[in-house]
Amino acid sequence: MKKAFIGATFTLLLVVIAAFSWYVFFGDEAESVEGSERPTIDEIVSNSWDTEQLTTNLSSDHIIRASFRIEGDREETRIEIEKRDFQIKNAIIHRLAGMEADQLQDSEGLRELEQTLKEDVTNMLEGGSVINVYTTERVIQ
């Protein structure tokens, strides 16, 4: 009986030590990473660029008029995005030309388009990356 009690106490002590060790080594680090990853609204605005309103045909018998805001990871990225505006517009038009109106009617379709554009623009950049692409205007006719 005494051996069982000692064994259970030892096991409980090991669990407590493991939990405490995890908290000491990873708990504070997780909190600081979460706090540092979220930019302020001023940083988002400073690192973002707005496309002009684009009007193009979809692969269905519809047209779309849309605008986007592209958020880079830093100001230097925004500057490069601005310089590549013609390439970005071209990529957006090509991407939209391969889509049908019903793909862009719901939130899921818009999220997929935004994610695809994020990857497309990031692949164009020499340095930095795109954090988000926001659809700021969308009209399908």
PASEBA-1860 file (N, C-alpha, C; in nm, 3 decimals):
! residues 141
1> MKKAFIGA> 0.082/-0.118/0.000/0.000/0.000/0.000/0.087/0.125/0.000 ~ 0.194/0.120/0.081/0.285/0.233/0.088/0.355/0.256/-0.046 ~ 0.390/0.146/-0.116/0.455/0.159/-0.246/0.362/0.223/-0.348 ~ 0.234/0.189/-0.345/0.138/0.247/-0.438/0.124/0.397/-0.412 ~ 0.120/0.438/-0.285/0.107/0.578/-0.249/0.231/0.656/-0.295 ~ 0.348/0.600/-0.273/0.473/0.664/-0.315/0.479/0.674/-0.467 ~ 0.437/0.569/-0.537/0.435/0.570/-0.684/0.340/0.676/-0.738 ~ 0.221/0.687/-0.679/0.123/0.787/-0.724/0.174/0.927/-0.694
9> TFTLLLVV> 0.235/0.948/-0.580/0.290/1.079/-0.544/0.402/1.118/-0.640 ~ 0.487/1.023/-0.671/0.597/1.048/-0.763/0.545/1.085/-0.902 ~ 0.444/1.013/-0.949/0.384/1.041/-1.080/0.321/1.179/-1.082 ~ 0.248/1.214/-0.978/0.187/1.346/-0.969/0.294/1.455/-0.967 ~ 0.400/1.432/-0.895/0.510/1.528/-0.889/0.573/1.547/-1.027 ~ 0.591/1.440/-1.102/0.646/1.451/-1.238/0.553/1.531/-1.330 ~ 0.424/1.511/-1.319/0.328/1.584/-1.401/0.334/1.734/-1.369 ~ 0.341/1.767/-1.240/0.347/1.907/-1.198/0.477/1.971/-1.249
17> IAAFSWYV> 0.588/1.902/-1.237/0.716/1.955/-1.284/0.713/1.974/-1.436 ~ 0.657/1.878/-1.507/0.649/1.889/-1.654/0.562/2.008/-1.694 ~ 0.447/2.024/-1.629/0.359/2.136/-1.661/0.426/2.269/-1.630 ~ 0.492/2.279/-1.517/0.561/2.402/-1.480/0.674/2.432/-1.579 ~ 0.748/2.331/-1.617/0.858/2.349/-1.713/0.805/2.397/-1.847 ~ 0.697/2.338/-1.893/0.637/2.380/-2.020/0.596/2.526/-2.012 ~ 0.533/2.567/-1.903/0.489/2.705/-1.888/0.609/2.801/-1.887 ~ 0.714/2.764/-1.815/0.831/2.852/-1.805/0.898/2.867/-1.942
25> FFGDEAES> 0.911/2.757/-2.015/0.983/2.762/-2.142/0.898/2.811/-2.258 ~ 0.768/2.778/-2.260/0.686/2.810/-2.376/0.574/2.908/-2.347 ~ 0.529/2.920/-2.227/0.415/3.005/-2.193/0.442/3.151/-2.221 ~ 0.549/3.208/-2.170/0.580/3.348/-2.193/0.613/3.376/-2.338 ~ 0.680/3.283/-2.404/0.716/3.301/-2.544/0.592/3.306/-2.631 ~ 0.493/3.221/-2.605/0.370/3.221/-2.683/0.296/3.353/-2.667 ~ 0.294/3.408/-2.546/0.227/3.536/-2.524/0.297/3.648/-2.598 ~ 0.430/3.651/-2.595/0.501/3.760/-2.661/0.490/3.750/-2.812
33> VEGSERPT> 0.487/3.629/-2.868/0.473/3.613/-3.012/0.335/3.660/-3.055 ~ 0.231/3.626/-2.979/0.097/3.670/-3.015/0.089/3.822/-3.013 ~ 0.146/3.885/-2.916/0.139/4.029/-2.904/0.216/4.101/-3.013 ~ 0.327/4.043/-3.059/0.411/4.110/-3.158/0.363/4.090/-3.301 ~ 0.280/3.990/-3.328/0.238/3.962/-3.464/0.125/4.052/-3.510 ~ 0.049/4.108/-3.421/-0.068/4.186/-3.460/-0.029/4.332/-3.480 ~ -0.032/4.380/-3.606/0.004/4.520/-3.631/-0.108/4.614/-3.589 ~ -0.070/4.738/-3.564/-0.169/4.841/-3.533/-0.237/4.883/-3.663
41> IDEIVSNS> -0.349/4.952/-3.652/-0.419/4.999/-3.772/-0.332/5.098/-3.849 ~ -0.254/5.179/-3.777/-0.164/5.273/-3.845/-0.058/5.198/-3.926 ~ -0.007/5.088/-3.874/0.090/5.007/-3.949/0.025/4.943/-4.070 ~ -0.098/4.896/-4.053/-0.169/4.835/-4.167/-0.187/4.938/-4.278 ~ -0.233/5.058/-4.242/-0.255/5.163/-4.342/-0.123/5.202/-4.408 ~ -0.018/5.217/-4.328/0.113/5.257/-4.380/0.172/5.153/-4.476 ~ 0.139/5.026/-4.454/0.196/4.917/-4.532/0.104/4.868/-4.644 ~ -0.004/4.942/-4.671/-0.104/4.897/-4.767/-0.110/4.984/-4.890
49> WDTEQLTT> -0.160/4.926/-4.998/-0.178/4.996/-5.125/-0.313/4.956/-5.183 ~ -0.386/5.055/-5.238/-0.517/5.031/-5.299/-0.503/5.022/-5.450 ~ -0.566/4.921/-5.508/-0.573/4.915/-5.653/-0.674/5.017/-5.701 ~ -0.664/5.052/-5.827/-0.770/5.130/-5.889/-0.890/5.037/-5.908 ~ -1.003/5.093/-5.938/-1.120/5.012/-5.969/-1.093/4.940/-6.101 ~ -1.106/4.810/-6.101/-1.083/4.729/-6.221/-1.216/4.675/-6.271 ~ -1.235/4.679/-6.402/-1.354/4.620/-6.463/-1.305/4.523/-6.568 ~ -1.354/4.399/-6.560/-1.311/4.297/-6.654/-1.418/4.191/-6.670
57> NLSSDHII> -1.404/4.110/-6.774/-1.497/4.000/-6.799/-1.461/3.881/-6.712 ~ -1.563/3.811/-6.669/-1.545/3.682/-6.604/-1.558/3.574/-6.712 ~ -1.527/3.449/-6.679/-1.537/3.343/-6.780/-1.683/3.314/-6.815 ~ -1.776/3.350/-6.727/-1.918/3.342/-6.759/-1.956/3.470/-6.835 ~ -2.081/3.485/-6.868/-2.125/3.605/-6.941/-2.152/3.720/-6.845 ~ -2.058/3.749/-6.759/-2.071/3.856/-6.660/-1.944/3.940/-6.660 ~ -1.957/4.060/-6.605/-1.840/4.143/-6.581/-1.833/4.171/-6.432 ~ -1.714/4.203/-6.388/-1.694/4.239/-6.248/-1.623/4.372/-6.242
65> RASFRIEG> -1.665/4.452/-6.147/-1.595/4.577/-6.114/-1.549/4.558/-5.971 ~ -1.419/4.568/-5.948/-1.366/4.538/-5.815/-1.245/4.625/-5.783 ~ -1.223/4.643/-5.654/-1.104/4.711/-5.602/-1.052/4.629/-5.486 ~ -0.921/4.639/-5.463/-0.857/4.562/-5.356/-0.759/4.650/-5.279 ~ -0.737/4.614/-5.156/-0.632/4.677/-5.074/-0.534/4.565/-5.041 ~ -0.408/4.588/-5.072/-0.304/4.486/-5.053/-0.213/4.532/-4.939 ~ -0.205/4.451/-4.836/-0.125/4.483/-4.717/0.006/4.406/-4.720 ~ 0.117/4.480/-4.720/0.249/4.419/-4.714/0.296/4.404/-4.570
73> DREETRIE> 0.406/4.333/-4.552/0.457/4.309/-4.417/0.535/4.427/-4.361 ~ 0.572/4.523/-4.447/0.644/4.643/-4.401/0.632/4.750/-4.509 ~ 0.676/4.869/-4.477/0.661/4.981/-4.571/0.739/4.959/-4.701 ~ 0.856/4.899/-4.693/0.935/4.872/-4.814/0.858/4.780/-4.909 ~ 0.783/4.687/-4.854/0.702/4.598/-4.936/0.593/4.677/-5.008 ~ 0.528/4.768/-4.935/0.425/4.852/-4.998/0.484/4.932/-5.114 ~ 0.602/4.985/-5.096/0.667/5.063/-5.202/0.690/4.976/-5.325 ~ 0.737/4.854/-5.304/0.757/4.763/-5.418/0.625/4.726/-5.483
81> IEKRDFQI> 0.521/4.706/-5.402/0.388/4.675/-5.456/0.339/4.790/-5.544 ~ 0.357/4.912/-5.498/0.317/5.029/-5.577/0.390/5.033/-5.711 ~ 0.518/5.003/-5.710/0.597/5.003/-5.833/0.550/4.895/-5.929 ~ 0.499/4.787/-5.876/0.454/4.674/-5.957/0.304/4.681/-5.987 ~ 0.245/4.797/-5.975/0.100/4.810/-5.991/0.049/4.750/-6.122 ~ 0.119/4.773/-6.231/0.075/4.721/-6.361/0.080/4.568/-6.364 ~ 0.180/4.509/-6.298/0.189/4.363/-6.293/0.078/4.306/-6.205 ~ 0.049/4.375/-6.097/-0.056/4.329/-6.005/-0.192/4.338/-6.072
89> KNAIIHRL> -0.219/4.449/-6.140/-0.347/4.462/-6.212/-0.360/4.351/-6.316 ~ -0.251/4.324/-6.387/-0.251/4.218/-6.486/-0.284/4.083/-6.422 ~ -0.223/4.054/-6.308/-0.247/3.927/-6.238/-0.392/3.917/-6.192 ~ -0.447/4.027/-6.143/-0.587/4.027/-6.098/-0.680/4.002/-6.216 ~ -0.657/4.070/-6.328/-0.742/4.052/-6.446/-0.734/3.908/-6.496 ~ -0.615/3.852/-6.502/-0.601/3.712/-6.546/-0.672/3.616/-6.451 ~ -0.659/3.641/-6.321/-0.721/3.555/-6.221/-0.874/3.561/-6.236 ~ -0.927/3.683/-6.249/-1.073/3.699/-6.262/-1.125/3.642/-6.393
97> AGMEADQL> -1.047/3.650/-6.499/-1.090/3.599/-6.629/-1.115/3.448/-6.625 ~ -1.051/3.380/-6.534/-1.070/3.236/-6.521/-1.179/3.196/-6.422 ~ -1.253/3.294/-6.371/-1.355/3.265/-6.270/-1.495/3.293/-6.325 ~ -1.592/3.226/-6.267/-1.731/3.249/-6.301/-1.797/3.332/-6.193 ~ -1.906/3.398/-6.228/-1.975/3.487/-6.135/-2.016/3.414/-6.007 ~ -2.066/3.292/-6.019/-2.112/3.222/-5.899/-1.998/3.187/-5.803 ~ -1.874/3.184/-5.850/-1.760/3.160/-5.762/-1.733/3.280/-5.672 ~ -1.780/3.397/-5.713/-1.752/3.521/-5.639/-1.875/3.574/-5.566
105> QDSEGLRE> -1.981/3.498/-5.563/-2.106/3.545/-5.501/-2.105/3.534/-5.349 ~ -2.027/3.444/-5.292/-2.030/3.426/-5.146/-1.895/3.456/-5.083 ~ -1.894/3.460/-4.952/-1.773/3.493/-4.876/-1.661/3.393/-4.901 ~ -1.695/3.267/-4.913/-1.592/3.164/-4.934/-1.518/3.187/-5.065 ~ -1.592/3.219/-5.172/-1.529/3.247/-5.300/-1.439/3.369/-5.295 ~ -1.484/3.473/-5.225/-1.401/3.593/-5.211/-1.275/3.563/-5.131 ~ -1.288/3.486/-5.024/-1.169/3.449/-4.945/-1.068/3.371/-5.030 ~ -1.118/3.280/-5.113/-1.028/3.204/-5.200/-0.957/3.296/-5.299
113> LEQTLKED> -1.032/3.391/-5.357/-0.970/3.486/-5.449/-0.865/3.569/-5.377 ~ -0.897/3.621/-5.261/-0.802/3.703/-5.184/-0.676/3.623/-5.149 ~ -0.693/3.496/-5.110/-0.578/3.412/-5.076/-0.492/3.386/-5.200 ~ -0.556/3.361/-5.312/-0.483/3.338/-5.437/-0.406/3.462/-5.479 ~ -0.471/3.579/-5.470/-0.403/3.705/-5.505/-0.288/3.733/-5.410 ~ -0.307/3.702/-5.283/-0.199/3.717/-5.184/-0.075/3.637/-5.228 ~ -0.096/3.513/-5.267/0.014/3.428/-5.312/0.074/3.480/-5.442 ~ -0.012/3.521/-5.536/0.036/3.573/-5.665/0.127/3.695/-5.646
121> VTNMLEGG> 0.082/3.790/-5.565/0.160/3.913/-5.546/0.287/3.884/-5.467 ~ 0.278/3.801/-5.364/0.399/3.765/-5.288/0.504/3.704/-5.379 ~ 0.461/3.620/-5.474/0.556/3.557/-5.567/0.622/3.658/-5.661 ~ 0.561/3.773/-5.682/0.620/3.877/-5.767/0.730/3.954/-5.695 ~ 0.721/3.961/-5.564/0.807/4.051/-5.487/0.950/3.999/-5.475 ~ 1.044/4.092/-5.481/1.185/4.057/-5.459/1.214/4.040/-5.310 ~ 1.143/4.115/-5.227/1.160/4.106/-5.083/1.027/4.131/-5.016 ~ 1.009/4.081/-4.897/0.884/4.101/-4.826/0.775/4.007/-4.872
129> SVINVYTT> 0.659/4.023/-4.811/0.546/3.938/-4.847/0.415/4.013/-4.820 ~ 0.311/3.960/-4.880/0.177/4.016/-4.862/0.115/3.950/-4.740 ~ 0.061/4.031/-4.650/-0.004/3.981/-4.529/-0.150/3.951/-4.557 ~ -0.220/4.044/-4.623/-0.362/4.029/-4.654/-0.396/4.099/-4.783 ~ -0.498/4.048/-4.849/-0.562/4.117/-4.960/-0.707/4.134/-4.919 ~ -0.754/4.258/-4.922/-0.891/4.289/-4.884/-0.969/4.330/-5.009 ~ -1.088/4.276/-5.027/-1.176/4.322/-5.133/-1.248/4.444/-5.081 ~ -1.228/4.559/-5.145/-1.290/4.682/-5.097/-1.409/4.724/-5.181
137> ERVIQ> -1.423/4.663/-5.297/-1.538/4.689/-5.383/-1.559/4.568/-5.473 ~ -1.687/4.534/-5.495/-1.718/4.422/-5.585/-1.860/4.437/-5.636 ~ -1.872/4.446/-5.767/-2.003/4.450/-5.832/-1.995/4.354/-5.949 ~ -2.087/4.260/-5.954/-2.092/4.164/-6.064/-2.219/4.190/-6.142 ~ -2.205/4.203/-6.273/-2.322/4.226/-6.360/-2.329/4.121/-6.468
END
